[in-house]
Amino acid sequence: MLSLLDLLGTIGGSILGLPGILGVALGMATRNWIVAPILGGAIGVLSPLILGGHHSAEVPITALEYSVSTIVGILAGLVGCAIRHKGAKV
């Protein structure tokens, strides 16, 4: 059973980790509202595989971690695209 503190830690780690930061950066790289969440979601799917799948730790990656990471990546991509639309008029 997952506790609320574990869930908040997973969400916070995804926001401050690779899906959040790189999702915003990739969202700012494009002005297209459809491409930005796709790129953010792709980073959200790949980041648990790249950073979380250590064979030495033997810790399984749960479906909750994948879903939280993907949702955070999608939202971060949209936020990055919104920053690009509102901030840069070039």
Contacts in CASP RR format, 6 or more apart in sequence:
PFRMAT RR
TARGET T0000
AUTHOR 0000-0000-0000
METHOD contacts of the structure
MODEL  1
MLSLLDLLGTIGGSILGLPGILGVALGMATRNWIVAPILGGAIGVLSPLI
LGGHHSAEVPITALEYSVSTIVGILAGLVGCAIRHKGAKV
2 64 0 8 1.000
7 64 0 8 1.000
7 68 0 8 1.000
10 64 0 8 1.000
10 65 0 8 1.000
10 68 0 8 1.000
11 68 0 8 1.000
11 72 0 8 1.000
14 20 0 8 1.000
14 44 0 8 1.000
14 47 0 8 1.000
14 68 0 8 1.000
14 69 0 8 1.000
14 72 0 8 1.000
14 73 0 8 1.000
15 72 0 8 1.000
15 76 0 8 1.000
17 47 0 8 1.000
18 43 0 8 1.000
18 44 0 8 1.000
18 47 0 8 1.000
18 50 0 8 1.000
18 51 0 8 1.000
19 40 0 8 1.000
19 41 0 8 1.000
19 43 0 8 1.000
19 44 0 8 1.000
19 47 0 8 1.000
19 69 0 8 1.000
19 70 0 8 1.000
19 72 0 8 1.000
19 73 0 8 1.000
19 76 0 8 1.000
20 43 0 8 1.000
20 72 0 8 1.000
20 73 0 8 1.000
20 76 0 8 1.000
21 76 0 8 1.000
22 40 0 8 1.000
22 43 0 8 1.000
22 47 0 8 1.000
22 76 0 8 1.000
23 39 0 8 1.000
23 40 0 8 1.000
23 41 0 8 1.000
23 43 0 8 1.000
23 44 0 8 1.000
23 73 0 8 1.000
23 76 0 8 1.000
23 77 0 8 1.000
23 80 0 8 1.000
24 76 0 8 1.000
24 77 0 8 1.000
24 79 0 8 1.000
24 80 0 8 1.000
24 83 0 8 1.000
25 80 0 8 1.000
26 36 0 8 1.000
26 39 0 8 1.000
26 40 0 8 1.000
26 43 0 8 1.000
26 77 0 8 1.000
27 36 0 8 1.000
27 39 0 8 1.000
27 40 0 8 1.000
27 76 0 8 1.000
27 77 0 8 1.000
27 78 0 8 1.000
27 79 0 8 1.000
27 80 0 8 1.000
27 81 0 8 1.000
27 84 0 8 1.000
28 80 0 8 1.000
28 81 0 8 1.000
28 83 0 8 1.000
28 84 0 8 1.000
29 39 0 8 1.000
29 84 0 8 1.000
30 36 0 8 1.000
30 39 0 8 1.000
30 81 0 8 1.000
30 84 0 8 1.000
31 81 0 8 1.000
31 84 0 8 1.000
31 85 0 8 1.000
32 81 0 8 1.000
33 78 0 8 1.000
33 81 0 8 1.000
36 77 0 8 1.000
36 78 0 8 1.000
36 80 0 8 1.000
36 81 0 8 1.000
37 73 0 8 1.000
37 74 0 8 1.000
37 75 0 8 1.000
37 77 0 8 1.000
37 78 0 8 1.000
37 81 0 8 1.000
39 77 0 8 1.000
40 73 0 8 1.000
40 74 0 8 1.000
40 76 0 8 1.000
40 77 0 8 1.000
41 70 0 8 1.000
41 73 0 8 1.000
41 74 0 8 1.000
41 77 0 8 1.000
43 73 0 8 1.000
44 69 0 8 1.000
44 70 0 8 1.000
44 72 0 8 1.000
44 73 0 8 1.000
44 74 0 8 1.000
45 66 0 8 1.000
45 69 0 8 1.000
45 70 0 8 1.000
47 69 0 8 1.000
48 61 0 8 1.000
48 65 0 8 1.000
48 66 0 8 1.000
48 69 0 8 1.000
49 61 0 8 1.000
52 59 0 8 1.000
52 61 0 8 1.000
53 59 0 8 1.000
53 61 0 8 1.000
END
